[in-house]
Amino acid sequence: MRNDITIRPETPKDYKDIVSLVIRSFSEGTPYSDGTDIIALIEEIRISEYYIPELSFVAELDGKIVGHFLFSRFPLSETKDGGHINADDIAMLAPVSVHADHFHQHVGKTMLTLGIQKVKEFGFKGITVEGDYHFYNQVGFRTSSEFGIYPTSGFPLQEPRCMMCQETSERSLKDIGGYVVYDMYYNA
């Protein structure tokens, strides 16, 4: 973990920098997005009932924004078809962006390690994320089905290890289960 990265909650003054960071991060770092859909998702989350301003972060290095990520409340569903239940136990980590000039420099690992500590302070029982398990396993995430939480769409259906969860304390997810259904967001 790096000692020169700090995180802080995003502010409206950061939005322009976040947009350009996300566009470069996804267009240069992924084969599946040019970043515009990710910006739309961020905006959807910000206006939703699930948004937590204190858990929407920018990462800084030498006073410049080098990363953006946010955690929001996420209600699991009782079935694959929806029917959301209890939005106070699970935080969703999405999206996560590192400035393209800082890829492969441990910025993402550092900022998420710091952010996960903040989520624990909020009292969530677990965190869910969908993405590259090679990366997210390094910061404590495991395949969500190990916790009785199942994907319903996206990459996890092709590769189940891409839907992951992390407990915020030992056995904190033992009585929680359900399905990850993104029907509250058009751009998810």
C-alpha positions as CSV (number, residue, x, y, z in Angstrom):
1,M,0.0,0.0,0.0
2,R,1.2,3.5,-0.8
3,N,1.6,6.2,1.9
4,D,1.3,9.1,-0.5
5,I,-2.3,8.6,-1.5
6,T,-5.1,10.3,0.4
7,I,-8.8,10.0,0.0
8,R,-11.6,12.5,0.8
9,P,-15.3,12.8,-0.1
10,E,-15.9,14.2,-3.5
11,T,-17.4,17.7,-3.8
12,P,-19.2,19.4,-6.7
13,K,-16.0,21.2,-7.5
14,D,-14.4,17.9,-8.3
15,Y,-17.1,16.7,-10.9
16,K,-15.4,18.1,-14.0
17,D,-12.1,16.4,-13.0
18,I,-13.9,13.2,-12.2
19,V,-15.6,13.1,-15.6
20,S,-12.3,13.4,-17.5
21,L,-10.6,10.9,-15.1
22,V,-13.4,8.3,-15.6
23,I,-13.5,8.7,-19.4
24,R,-9.7,8.1,-19.7
25,S,-9.7,5.3,-17.1
26,F,-12.4,3.3,-18.9
27,S,-11.6,4.1,-22.5
28,E,-7.9,3.3,-22.0
29,G,-8.2,0.6,-19.4
30,T,-11.1,-1.5,-20.5
31,P,-12.3,-3.2,-23.7
32,Y,-16.0,-2.8,-22.8
33,S,-16.6,0.9,-22.1
34,D,-15.6,4.4,-23.3
35,G,-16.5,5.7,-19.9
36,T,-19.7,7.6,-20.9
37,D,-21.9,4.9,-19.4
38,I,-19.9,5.0,-16.2
39,I,-20.4,8.7,-15.9
40,A,-24.1,8.2,-16.4
41,L,-24.1,5.5,-13.7
42,I,-22.3,7.9,-11.3
43,E,-24.9,10.6,-11.9
44,E,-27.7,8.1,-11.4
45,I,-26.3,7.0,-8.1
46,R,-25.8,10.6,-7.0
47,I,-29.5,11.4,-7.4
48,S,-30.7,8.1,-6.0
49,E,-31.9,7.3,-2.5
50,Y,-28.9,5.0,-2.1
51,Y,-26.2,7.7,-2.5
52,I,-24.0,8.4,0.5
53,P,-22.0,11.6,-0.1
54,E,-19.5,10.7,2.7
55,L,-18.6,7.5,0.9
56,S,-18.1,8.9,-2.6
57,F,-14.4,9.5,-2.7
58,V,-11.6,11.0,-4.8
59,A,-8.0,9.8,-4.3
60,E,-5.3,12.5,-4.4
61,L,-1.6,12.4,-5.0
62,D,0.4,15.6,-4.7
63,G,-2.9,17.6,-4.7
64,K,-4.1,16.1,-7.9
65,I,-7.1,13.7,-8.3
66,V,-5.8,10.3,-9.4
67,G,-8.8,8.2,-8.6
68,H,-12.5,8.1,-8.0
69,F,-14.7,5.5,-6.4
70,L,-17.9,5.3,-4.5
71,F,-19.9,3.1,-2.1
72,S,-23.7,3.3,-2.0
73,R,-26.4,1.5,-0.2
74,F,-27.4,-1.6,-2.1
75,P,-30.6,-3.5,-1.4
76,L,-30.4,-7.2,-2.2
77,S,-33.3,-8.9,-3.9
78,E,-35.2,-11.9,-2.7
79,T,-35.5,-13.3,-6.2
80,K,-33.7,-12.9,-9.5
81,D,-36.6,-10.8,-10.6
82,G,-36.1,-8.0,-8.0
83,G,-38.1,-7.2,-4.9
84,H,-35.5,-5.3,-3.0
85,I,-35.0,-6.0,0.7
86,N,-33.1,-4.1,3.4
87,A,-30.8,-1.5,1.9
88,D,-28.9,-0.9,5.2
89,D,-26.7,-4.0,5.4
90,I,-24.9,-4.0,2.1
91,A,-22.8,-1.3,0.4
92,M,-22.0,-1.5,-3.3
93,L,-18.6,-0.5,-4.5
94,A,-19.0,0.9,-8.0
95,P,-17.7,2.4,-10.1
96,V,-13.9,2.5,-9.5
97,S,-11.6,4.6,-11.6
98,V,-7.9,5.3,-11.6
99,H,-6.4,8.0,-13.7
100,A,-4.8,6.4,-16.8
101,D,-1.4,8.0,-16.1
102,H,-1.4,6.1,-12.8
103,F,-2.3,2.5,-13.9
104,H,-0.4,-0.3,-12.3
105,Q,1.1,1.9,-9.6
106,H,-1.0,0.6,-6.6
107,V,-3.3,3.6,-6.6
108,G,-6.4,1.5,-6.8
109,K,-5.4,-0.9,-4.1
110,T,-4.4,1.9,-1.8
111,M,-7.6,4.0,-2.3
112,L,-9.9,1.0,-1.8
113,T,-8.1,-0.2,1.3
114,L,-8.6,3.3,2.8
115,G,-12.2,3.4,1.6
116,I,-13.2,0.0,2.9
117,Q,-12.1,1.2,6.4
118,K,-14.6,4.1,6.1
119,V,-17.4,1.7,5.0
120,K,-16.8,-0.4,8.2
121,E,-17.2,2.8,10.3
122,F,-20.7,3.3,8.8
123,G,-21.9,0.0,10.1
124,F,-22.5,-2.0,6.9
125,K,-22.3,-5.7,7.2
126,G,-20.8,-6.3,3.8
127,I,-19.6,-4.8,0.5
128,T,-20.4,-6.1,-2.9
129,V,-18.5,-5.4,-6.1
130,E,-18.6,-6.6,-9.7
131,G,-15.3,-6.7,-11.6
132,D,-11.9,-8.3,-12.1
133,Y,-11.4,-10.8,-9.3
134,H,-7.7,-10.8,-9.8
135,F,-7.7,-7.2,-8.6
136,Y,-10.5,-7.2,-6.0
137,N,-9.3,-10.4,-4.3
138,Q,-6.2,-8.4,-3.3
139,V,-8.3,-6.1,-1.2
140,G,-10.3,-8.8,0.6
141,F,-13.1,-9.6,-1.7
142,R,-14.2,-13.2,-2.3
143,T,-16.8,-14.8,-4.7
144,S,-20.2,-13.6,-3.6
145,S,-21.8,-17.1,-3.8
146,E,-19.6,-18.1,-0.8
147,F,-21.8,-15.7,1.2
148,G,-25.2,-16.7,-0.3
149,I,-25.3,-13.6,-2.6
150,Y,-25.8,-14.4,-6.3
151,P,-25.5,-12.4,-9.5
152,T,-28.3,-12.0,-12.0
153,S,-26.6,-10.3,-14.9
154,G,-23.3,-9.1,-16.4
155,F,-19.9,-10.6,-16.2
156,P,-20.7,-12.9,-13.2
157,L,-22.9,-15.0,-15.3
158,Q,-20.0,-15.7,-17.6
159,E,-17.4,-15.9,-14.8
160,P,-19.0,-16.3,-11.3
161,R,-15.8,-15.0,-9.6
162,C,-16.5,-11.5,-11.0
163,M,-19.3,-11.0,-8.5
164,M,-17.7,-10.5,-5.1
165,C,-18.4,-9.6,-1.5
166,Q,-16.4,-8.7,1.6
167,E,-17.6,-9.0,5.2
168,T,-16.9,-5.9,7.3
169,S,-16.3,-8.1,10.4
170,E,-16.0,-11.8,10.9
171,R,-19.2,-13.6,9.9
172,S,-21.1,-10.3,9.5
173,L,-22.9,-11.7,6.4
174,K,-23.9,-15.0,7.9
175,D,-27.6,-14.2,8.0
176,I,-27.8,-12.2,4.9
177,G,-28.3,-13.5,1.4
178,G,-30.1,-12.8,-1.9
179,Y,-29.6,-11.6,-5.4
180,V,-27.8,-8.7,-6.9
181,V,-30.4,-7.0,-9.2
182,Y,-29.5,-3.6,-10.7
183,D,-33.0,-2.6,-11.8
184,M,-32.8,0.6,-9.8
185,Y,-30.2,1.9,-12.3
186,Y,-30.6,2.2,-16.0
187,N,-26.8,2.4,-16.7
188,A,-25.7,-0.5,-14.4
